[in-house]
Amino acid sequence: MSSKFERMQRIIRSYKDETGKRAADMHAVAKYAAQKGWPLPAPRSAIDLLAREFSRAARQETRKDKETGLPYRANQSFSEKQGDKQLTYGLIPTRRPATKCSKRQ
């Protein structure tokens, strides 16, 4: 059995063969694949998109360790599976790193 990416690559080659185009516009390939029966993914909701933006913002937050002065991530994300979907469920605030590092000189 081939992987999803291998099947997608075959669709791209098939699109190029049928259209005679050397370069493939991926929107056109996606329309072609949908017409050939490729299942369309479920669209994301506005809340899903906003939650993803908040997650990115939280991951970028850093703090400095008081002892070493080194930066560390303030939040760590964790995922949870619901059915066949893996969702980023939330963020856990972190404390300063547990290991004692010497200050770089």
C-alpha beads as a LAMMPS data file, in Angstrom:
LAMMPS data file: protein, C-alpha beads

105 atoms
104 bonds

1 atom types
1 bond types

-500.0 500.0 xlo xhi
-500.0 500.0 ylo yhi
-500.0 500.0 zlo zhi

Masses

1 110.0

Atoms # bond

1 1 1 0.000 0.000 0.000
2 1 1 1.285 3.443 -0.866
3 1 1 1.411 6.431 1.421
4 1 1 -0.911 9.389 1.105
5 1 1 1.909 11.522 -0.307
6 1 1 2.728 8.885 -2.928
7 1 1 -0.927 8.800 -4.009
8 1 1 -0.943 12.610 -4.148
9 1 1 2.207 12.584 -6.284
10 1 1 0.507 10.173 -8.711
11 1 1 -2.454 12.571 -8.964
12 1 1 -0.062 15.453 -9.732
13 1 1 1.636 13.420 -12.473
14 1 1 -1.759 12.394 -13.858
15 1 1 -2.873 16.052 -13.895
16 1 1 0.277 17.068 -15.767
17 1 1 -0.135 14.219 -18.266
18 1 1 -3.782 15.028 -18.966
19 1 1 -3.324 18.794 -19.232
20 1 1 0.109 18.802 -20.875
21 1 1 1.329 21.378 -18.350
22 1 1 4.866 21.099 -16.998
23 1 1 4.225 23.264 -13.945
24 1 1 1.247 22.499 -11.744
25 1 1 -0.902 25.065 -9.961
26 1 1 -1.847 23.239 -6.762
27 1 1 -5.325 24.788 -6.673
28 1 1 -5.978 23.346 -10.128
29 1 1 -4.529 19.988 -9.012
30 1 1 -6.796 20.006 -5.942
31 1 1 -9.863 20.662 -8.135
32 1 1 -8.731 17.880 -10.474
33 1 1 -8.259 15.475 -7.547
34 1 1 -11.692 16.333 -6.114
35 1 1 -13.265 15.627 -9.525
36 1 1 -11.491 12.249 -9.516
37 1 1 -13.037 11.392 -6.127
38 1 1 -10.302 12.512 -3.723
39 1 1 -12.014 13.181 -0.369
40 1 1 -12.099 16.853 0.621
41 1 1 -10.909 17.728 4.138
42 1 1 -13.358 19.353 6.525
43 1 1 -12.991 23.149 6.511
44 1 1 -11.719 24.820 9.669
45 1 1 -14.074 26.975 11.641
46 1 1 -13.329 30.584 12.562
47 1 1 -12.908 29.499 16.214
48 1 1 -10.361 26.820 15.185
49 1 1 -8.366 29.418 13.256
50 1 1 -8.481 31.913 16.130
51 1 1 -7.472 29.214 18.639
52 1 1 -4.481 28.357 16.435
53 1 1 -3.396 32.017 16.440
54 1 1 -3.679 32.177 20.255
55 1 1 -1.678 28.960 20.515
56 1 1 1.100 30.421 18.348
57 1 1 1.174 33.594 20.450
58 1 1 1.400 31.599 23.687
59 1 1 4.223 29.390 22.315
60 1 1 6.270 32.479 21.455
61 1 1 6.183 33.849 25.010
62 1 1 9.593 33.537 26.656
63 1 1 10.972 34.403 30.055
64 1 1 14.497 34.720 31.390
65 1 1 15.825 32.445 34.079
66 1 1 16.738 34.583 37.095
67 1 1 19.842 32.549 37.933
68 1 1 21.342 31.977 34.484
69 1 1 19.778 34.776 32.460
70 1 1 18.958 32.266 29.712
71 1 1 15.592 32.455 27.934
72 1 1 13.077 29.622 28.148
73 1 1 9.570 29.039 26.832
74 1 1 6.893 30.216 29.208
75 1 1 4.287 27.736 27.906
76 1 1 4.357 24.203 26.526
77 1 1 1.500 22.879 24.401
78 1 1 -0.020 19.442 24.716
79 1 1 -2.222 17.529 22.312
80 1 1 -5.203 15.286 22.745
81 1 1 -6.848 12.950 20.278
82 1 1 -10.589 13.071 19.682
83 1 1 -11.603 10.247 17.368
84 1 1 -9.235 10.360 14.419
85 1 1 -8.340 14.040 14.926
86 1 1 -5.343 15.253 16.901
87 1 1 -6.074 18.599 18.485
88 1 1 -3.790 20.994 20.281
89 1 1 -5.725 21.006 23.493
90 1 1 -4.033 23.627 25.580
91 1 1 -0.935 25.138 27.053
92 1 1 0.802 24.395 30.315
93 1 1 2.747 27.234 31.933
94 1 1 6.325 26.205 32.644
95 1 1 8.586 27.211 35.442
96 1 1 12.200 28.054 34.993
97 1 1 14.343 25.139 33.764
98 1 1 14.864 22.467 36.416
99 1 1 18.536 21.945 35.564
100 1 1 21.128 24.320 36.907
101 1 1 23.095 25.738 34.001
102 1 1 26.203 27.783 34.342
103 1 1 25.992 31.258 32.891
104 1 1 27.657 31.517 29.490
105 1 1 30.645 33.778 29.403

Bonds

1 1 1 2
2 1 2 3
3 1 3 4
4 1 4 5
5 1 5 6
6 1 6 7
7 1 7 8
8 1 8 9
9 1 9 10
10 1 10 11
11 1 11 12
12 1 12 13
13 1 13 14
14 1 14 15
15 1 15 16
16 1 16 17
17 1 17 18
18 1 18 19
19 1 19 20
20 1 20 21
21 1 21 22
22 1 22 23
23 1 23 24
24 1 24 25
25 1 25 26
26 1 26 27
27 1 27 28
28 1 28 29
29 1 29 30
30 1 30 31
31 1 31 32
32 1 32 33
33 1 33 34
34 1 34 35
35 1 35 36
36 1 36 37
37 1 37 38
38 1 38 39
39 1 39 40
40 1 40 41
41 1 41 42
42 1 42 43
43 1 43 44
44 1 44 45
45 1 45 46
46 1 46 47
47 1 47 48
48 1 48 49
49 1 49 50
50 1 50 51
51 1 51 52
52 1 52 53
53 1 53 54
54 1 54 55
55 1 55 56
56 1 56 57
57 1 57 58
58 1 58 59
59 1 59 60
60 1 60 61
61 1 61 62
62 1 62 63
63 1 63 64
64 1 64 65
65 1 65 66
66 1 66 67
67 1 67 68
68 1 68 69
69 1 69 70
70 1 70 71
71 1 71 72
72 1 72 73
73 1 73 74
74 1 74 75
75 1 75 76
76 1 76 77
77 1 77 78
78 1 78 79
79 1 79 80
80 1 80 81
81 1 81 82
82 1 82 83
83 1 83 84
84 1 84 85
85 1 85 86
86 1 86 87
87 1 87 88
88 1 88 89
89 1 89 90
90 1 90 91
91 1 91 92
92 1 92 93
93 1 93 94
94 1 94 95
95 1 95 96
96 1 96 97
97 1 97 98
98 1 98 99
99 1 99 100
100 1 100 101
101 1 101 102
102 1 102 103
103 1 103 104
104 1 104 105
